[in-house]
């Protein structure tokens, strides 16, 4: 269990990135969902001991993360949002080098570990290619391989599928799902579908605050019977916003499809729809952004 208690962080510039963030994260996949700039990466860096929060406590099992950073690092796998590689170095050589840094010094053991990881992420056939020549999806899978070095009990992946094509995103998510059966995996992302597909528990972060957390199915349940879908023209949308709580709108097949949160039908042409995690996400962000009385 990973536990965060009232974690806050303010940068020297005065920018507040986290404010009293508290979470309990059990084994399995956990989704941290929020828009860009919400504080996700700052929170991940604090958990990964890359920066020390201004205040609060972080514990992983019996490890006090802020007082024992080396103990946490020994059991941590981390794939940051920006994962750089050495140019002209093959996947095999780079992973072997990282294995040495992880403390796997025996040549035979290191060879076994590197082979197992490259096969696990389906990069064995490309092991002699330079990692810098990999596609975005291949590079992310290599990133997972290095994160799994040393059999970590805590794995953090920060925005791992941003920019991937649908096929690579699906392949990467399947890999994460397999990993998440054994250890704590935190998936930090702004992509709602990734959390909906993978995570039995989640939290929404906005403006540095945890505004909602729990099981997606339980969090969505209060919206049942209150989400309505209709079509509106660009000219009708401002008036609709004035009268109702529009939680999302998007252009689809040349028409603007609108989702409204209301206890009763907003008007003719609207139909009740089964609420989704996306509806929950957008309605939660809208409520967080609304002026407080």
TARA-V623474 format. One record per residue. N is the residue number from 1. RES is the residue in one small letter. OMEGA is omega in degrees with one decimal (999 if undefined). D_FIRST is the distance of its C-alpha to the first C-alpha in whole Angstrom. Layout:
N:RES:OMEGA:D_FIRST  N:RES:OMEGA:D_FIRST
//
This chain:
1:x:173.7:0  2:x:-176.9:4  3:x:174.7:6  4:x:-178.8:10  5:x:173.3:13  6:x:-179.3:16  7:x:177.9:16  8:x:176.4:20  9:x:175.9:22  10:x:-179.5:26  11:x:-179.5:28  12:x:178.5:31  13:x:-177.2:33  14:x:179.2:32  15:x:177.5:30  16:x:-177.1:27  17:x:179.6:24  18:x:-179.9:21  19:x:174.8:21  20:x:179.5:19  21:x:178.5:16  22:x:-178.3:13  23:x:166.8:10  24:x:-172.6:7  25:x:-179.7:6  26:x:176.4:5  27:x:-177.9:6  28:x:179.9:10  29:x:177.4:12  30:x:-178.8:11  31:x:172.0:15  32:x:-170.5:16  33:x:177.9:19  34:x:179.7:22  35:x:175.6:25  36:x:179.9:27  37:x:-177.0:26  38:x:-177.7:24  39:x:-177.5:21  40:x:-176.0:19  41:x:176.7:20  42:x:179.2:20  43:x:178.6:16  44:x:179.9:16  45:x:176.2:18  46:x:178.6:16  47:x:-177.5:13  48:x:178.9:15  49:x:177.0:17  50:x:171.7:20  51:x:-177.3:21  52:x:179.6:20  53:x:179.1:20  54:x:179.3:22  55:x:178.0:20  56:x:-179.2:17  57:x:175.3:14  58:x:177.8:11  59:x:172.1:8  60:x:-172.7:6  61:x:179.6:6  62:x:-179.6:9  63:x:169.3:10  64:x:-168.9:12  65:x:-176.7:12  66:x:179.2:16  67:x:-177.8:17  68:x:-176.6:16  69:x:-179.0:16  70:x:178.2:18  71:x:178.3:15  72:x:-178.2:13  73:x:-179.6:16  74:x:-178.3:16  75:x:-176.1:13  76:x:167.0:13  77:x:-171.1:16  78:x:172.3:17  79:x:-177.5:20  80:x:-179.3:21  81:x:177.9:24  82:x:-176.7:27  83:x:-178.8:26  84:x:178.6:30  85:x:174.3:31  86:x:177.2:34  87:x:174.2:38  88:x:176.2:40  89:x:-177.4:37  90:x:178.3:36  91:x:-179.7:33  92:x:-177.4:33  93:x:-178.5:34  94:x:179.3:32  95:x:176.0:29  96:x:177.5:30  97:x:179.7:31  98:x:177.4:27  99:x:177.2:26  100:x:178.9:28  101:x:179.4:27  102:x:176.9:23  103:x:178.6:25  104:x:-169.7:27  105:x:179.9:30  106:x:-174.7:32  107:x:-178.9:34  108:x:178.8:33  109:x:-179.5:30  110:x:178.8:29  111:x:179.5:32  112:x:-179.0:30  113:x:-178.2:26  114:x:178.8:28  115:x:-178.9:30  116:x:-177.8:27  117:x:179.7:25  118:x:175.8:28  119:x:-178.3:29  120:x:-178.6:26  121:x:175.0:26  122:x:176.8:30  123:x:-176.0:31  124:x:-177.4:33  125:x:-179.7:36  126:x:-173.1:36  127:x:-178.1:35  128:x:177.6:38  129:x:174.8:38  130:x:-179.0:37  131:x:179.4:34  132:x:-179.9:36  133:x:-178.1:38  134:x:169.9:35  135:x:-179.6:35  136:x:-179.8:32  137:x:177.9:30  138:x:-179.9:30  139:x:177.3:29  140:x:177.1:26  141:x:173.6:26  142:x:177.4:27  143:x:176.5:24  144:x:178.5:21  145:x:-179.8:23  146:x:178.4:23  147:x:-178.9:19  148:x:179.2:18  149:x:178.5:21  150:x:178.3:19  151:x:-177.9:17  152:x:175.6:14  153:x:177.5:10  154:x:179.8:9  155:x:178.9:12  156:x:175.3:14  157:x:-172.5:17  158:x:-179.8:19  159:x:-171.1:22  160:x:-174.6:22  161:x:179.4:25  162:x:177.6:27  163:x:179.1:31  164:x:175.2:30  165:x:-174.1:33  166:x:-178.8:32  167:x:179.1:32  168:x:178.5:30  169:x:178.6:28  170:x:179.5:27  171:x:-179.5:27  172:x:179.9:24  173:x:176.5:22  174:x:178.2:23  175:x:178.3:22  176:x:-179.7:18  177:x:178.1:18  178:x:-179.6:19  179:x:-174.2:16  180:x:177.7:13  181:x:-172.0:14  182:x:-170.6:13  183:x:172.6:10  184:x:177.1:8  185:x:177.4:11  186:x:178.1:12  187:x:178.4:15  188:x:-172.5:17  189:x:169.7:21  190:x:-178.0:24  191:x:-173.9:25  192:x:-175.5:24  193:x:179.2:25  194:x:179.2:22  195:x:-180.0:19  196:x:-176.8:22  197:x:-165.0:22  198:x:-160.8:18  199:x:174.7:16  200:x:174.6:15  201:x:-174.0:13  202:x:171.6:14  203:x:174.3:15  204:x:178.7:19  205:x:178.6:20  206:x:178.7:23  207:x:176.5:25  208:x:-178.0:22  209:x:170.8:21  210:x:-173.9:18  211:x:-179.6:20  212:x:175.2:19  213:x:-179.8:15  214:x:176.4:15  215:x:-177.7:16  216:x:-178.2:19  217:x:179.2:21  218:x:-179.1:21  219:x:-178.4:21  220:x:-172.0:24  221:x:179.9:26  222:x:179.4:28  223:x:-177.2:30  224:x:179.5:31  225:x:-176.0:35  226:x:179.1:35  227:x:-176.7:35  228:x:-179.9:38  229:x:177.5:39  230:x:179.9:43  231:x:179.6:45  232:x:174.6:46  233:x:179.2:49  234:x:-179.7:48  235:x:-177.9:51  236:x:-172.4:49  237:x:179.1:45  238:x:179.3:46  239:x:178.0:48  240:x:177.8:45  241:x:180.0:42  242:x:-174.2:45  243:x:-172.7:45  244:x:179.7:41  245:x:177.7:38  246:x:-176.9:38  247:x:175.7:34  248:x:172.2:35  249:x:179.7:38  250:x:177.7:39  251:x:-180.0:42  252:x:-179.6:42  253:x:175.9:45  254:x:180.0:47  255:x:178.1:46  256:x:179.3:44  257:x:-173.3:41  258:x:171.0:40  259:x:-178.3:37  260:x:175.0:37  261:x:-177.3:35  262:x:179.2:38  263:x:179.4:38  264:x:-176.9:41  265:x:-178.2:43  266:x:-178.5:44  267:x:178.5:47  268:x:178.3:49  269:x:177.1:48  270:x:178.1:44  271:x:177.9:42  272:x:178.6:39  273:x:176.4:36  274:x:-178.4:33  275:x:-179.7:30  276:x:176.0:28  277:x:177.3:25  278:x:176.4:27  279:x:177.8:29  280:x:-177.6:26  281:x:-177.7:25  282:x:179.4:29  283:x:178.6:29  284:x:177.6:26  285:x:179.6:27  286:x:179.3:31  287:x:179.8:30  288:x:-177.7:28  289:x:-176.7:31  290:x:177.9:34  291:x:179.4:35  292:x:-179.7:34  293:x:999:37
//
